[in-house]
Amino acid sequence: MNRVDFAPGGTNPPHIHPRATEVGLVTRGKLLVGIIGSLESGNRYYSKVLKAGETFVIPRGLMHFQFNVGKEEASMVVSFNSQNPGIVFVPLTMFGSSPPIPTPVLAKALRVDAQVVDLIKSKFTGGY
């Protein structure tokens, strides 16, 4: 189990747990919980603002995030159905790998100019 505290505007960035389903309970404040479905769902984005006392479930392997949409601090407690759920932070993985993913690969994959990729990469030197 983990407790996560969020400042106003704070986020738990998009990430994946490759080996576990996550169950969460919002204990304080208001959190936007977002899930991106699998390819079979058309990568459909599901979201809901949850307040203290409400719960959510994130199936294993789906990208998701939490974001404090309130003006006060928020907290949640999460539990996993594995003692080793793993975590892959999507932005850090894409833009902060060592050695870095070549800029032309990311530019083509993201359909943006190389300068945009280089700017984003510059924000992830040293991790989060």
N, C-alpha and C positions, 0 to 999 in steps of 0.2 A: 504494500500500500504506500501511496505517496500523498502528501499534502502539498498543494501548489497555491501560492498567494500571488495576487495580481494587483499592481498599482492601477489607478485609473488609466485606461488606454493600454494597459499591459497585455501581452500576448504570449501564448505558448505556440510558437510558429508551426506551420504545416509540417507534420511528421507522420511516420508509420511505425507500428509495432509489428515486426514480421512474425513473431512467435506467440502472440497473445491477443485476446479480446480484452478491451478496457471497459470497466464499469465505473461511472463517476457520480458523485453527489456534490452539488453546489451547496456550500455551507454558509456563504455570505455573499451579498452583492448580486450582480447580474452578469452572466457570461453568455456571449454568443458562441455556440458550439456548432462547428461546421464539419461536415463529412463529405468527401468526394467519393462517389460510388465507383464500382469497378467498370472496366471497359464494357462488360455485358450490359451495364445500366446506361451506357452512353456517357460515362464519366459525369453523371448527374450530381449536382451540388445540392446537398440537403443542409438546412440550418434552422436553428431555433434559439431564441433568447431564453435562457433558464434562470430562475431566481432561487434563492435559498430554499432548500428542501426538495428541489426537483433533481431528477436523475437522468443519466444518458448512458447508452451502450455504443461502443465503437467496435465493429467486427474486426477480427484479426486481419492485418494487411491493408486496411483502407486508410488513405491519407485523411488527416483531420487536424483541427486546431481549436483553440479556445481563445477568446478575446473579451476583455472586460469592457463592456459597453456602458457601464454605470459611471457615476461621478465619485463613487467611493471605492475603497478597496473591495476586492472579491476573493473568495477562496473556494477551493474544491478539494475533495479527497477522492483519489482514484485507486482502483484495485485491478489486478490482472489475474488471469487464469493460468499463469505460468510464473515460476520464480525467476525466469530469465526472458522477459518479453522482448528485449532488444528495442532499440530506437534508432531511426534514421531521420535526421532533420533534413528535409528536402532542400531548402535554400543553401544550407551549409554544405551539403553533399554536392550540389551542382556547382556552386560558385567558390567553395573554399577547400576543394580537394587538394591533396599534395601527392604528386605533382598535379597541377591544374589540368582540367579538361581543356583541350585546345579551344581557343576562342572561336575559330571558324565552325567547329562542331556545334557549340552552343548557339552561335548566331543563326546557323541554318535551322537548328531544332526549334529555337524560340521565334524565328522569323523576325529578327531585329538586326540592326547594324552592329558590327564588331565593337564600335565605340560604346554602345549601350552595355554589351556584355562586359567589356573591360571596366566600365564604371561600377557595375554591380559587383564584379569580382573584387574590386578595391575595397568594398564595404565589408568583405568577409575575411580579410587577412587577419589572422589571430583568432578566428572563431567568433562565437557570440559574445 
